[in-house]
Amino acid sequence: MSRTLGLVLGVPGLGRSSAVSYTPYEDILVDTYGAAEVWPLIDIASGTVITAKVAAARNGTLTNWALANAAGPYAGKLAPLLNGTTSKGDILTSNGSTGLVDIFNATAGWMSICFKVSAAGVWTDSATRYLMQLNVDANNSVKIYRDGGNNRITLAYKAGGTNSTQNYVVSSTGWCQAVVTWDKNAGADGENKAYLNGVAGLTRTGLGTWAGALTTGTLIGNYANNTYVWDGWLAYAAVGFGHALTPEEVGNMYNALLELAPSPLQLTMAITSPIAYKVVQR
Amino acid sequence: MIDIAITGSHARPFLANVEASWNGGAWSTLTTAPLAISFSGTLADQVAGQGALSVRWYDYPAYVYSTQYIGIGDIFIIAGQSNAGEIADNNQAYSHATLKASVNYAGTWRELTAGGGAGSMAKSCWPLVATAYLANQSVPIGFLACGEGSTSITQWQKPGSLYNRITAAKTLLGNAKCLLWQQGETDAGNGMSQVDYQTYLGALVDTVFADTGLKMMISKLQTCSAYTAGQRDTINAGIDYVWDNNANALAGPDFSDYTLTSAVHFQTDAEQAVQGSRWWAAIKAAYSW
């Protein structure tokens, strides 16, 4: 797999002609950022299959999703709504070679997902809600979830009982992207980094030693059976193994998503100084 | 040639170089902090004028964010007593087809109009000065007023809170053309001697220049009922002495031949017109415009 630093070429931005085709985000995740698998989640017309972009062997199964419910992170793509109580996406697959269990790499990798709450109140309802989890047991997992604290999202890599977590303050009711990376061979006995909307938090070091294979609880939008269920929309769940994305790659991965966005509303830019009517002495 | 410093924020966190342009000029790359959502930089060597300040991503030029009416022109700090501030009965208005006059109030720039709210300076002669200035200089003008009514020249000495207003204004603005000074009514009414007034005023001129690099343009007192003609002439003689003997003092308008209808203030529209036109004439003469 090749990874190209810098902005993705061939991805027209605002002002593009409607006749111009541009690269779908799931392809960018695979081709540019080396995703081992992407579950786009968008534009599922019917049924219960969560289609895997790279290998059908990693297709998942959805339960109680409102399919293609509302606009996804960019134009013309509809994301599913999870109901906060019974929705679940099961992506645990194993066939001895190409299932998610088989390709998972606990030594180095990354996991990401785009999310949007169903309403602002989700951030303050005191409920724990999982966006995505790769799970072995209580001591070994990778997870992105909203914990019970107000306006908080948590990204965690837990190995051998050693929990490496980072919290982000977030109250956005728009689309966001969370990314967690791990590399047992980096830094002081391993590094774990977390990102929200392309911006890195702290680097955690001293990772534990992972034990076990992925099993039940490897889910999208759910912690276990109808426990800690996401209340909102999800899109572009992705994993990569054998390489922890660098801050530069994560930043550009987020930028690539923005560049597919249809509206400048997602392209906020502001001049904080000088503001209007300022005069500078000549 | 002036540099315009720019800071801002954006939603693309990495390797998203930001460019800036002012008044339709060339785009220049700003510094984008790695992994941050902020940018900063300078548009160097800009010539005087007024226009929109715009920023964009270098690789995404279709999306441009702009803030309007950013100008390079002249800024005047105004201090002294009530006649230097908002004392008129009615709002005064500046006019120009394209250029804006601005006022800095509490650290924030706004247009010099009645709609500006508190600190707008609309009830003063400065909009009238602005009209004449804009027509003559064709670049924007800004004011920062930091006067205080009923104050004596003794209260403006360093160290002191009033004096600190002047240095704080200069620090906030970065630079200014000069300090416009209209004061002396209180000292005239109190019967201060010429020597005392010119000593205090000269000391103020010296310290202001030493601390800010700004010269003071000083007006002479008008005729009114708040003090006698003799008291007026005593203070004006002190001002005259400073005009003639301090290189950092500039001759401002002479109002000694003008009689106000009220006790001490330039209140009516006619009085505002006189005050404004004479201030402009003095400024124009001082800078040979």
Interface residues (C-beta under 8 A of the other chain):
Chain A: G6 L7 G13 L14 G15 N197 G198 V199 A200 P247 E248 V250 G251 N252 Y254 N255 L258 E259 P264 Q266 L267 T268 M269 A270 I271 T272 S273 P274 I275 A276 Y277 K278 V279 V280 Q281 R282
Chain B: I2 I4 A5 I6 T7 G8 S9 H10 A11 R12 P13 F14 L15 A16 V18 P34 L35 A36 I37 A48 L53 V55 R56 W57 D59 Y60 A62 Y63 Y65 S66 T67 Q68 Y69 I70 G71 I72 G73 D74 I75 K100 S102 T108 W109 R110 E111 V139 P140 I141 G142 L173 G174 N175 A176 K177
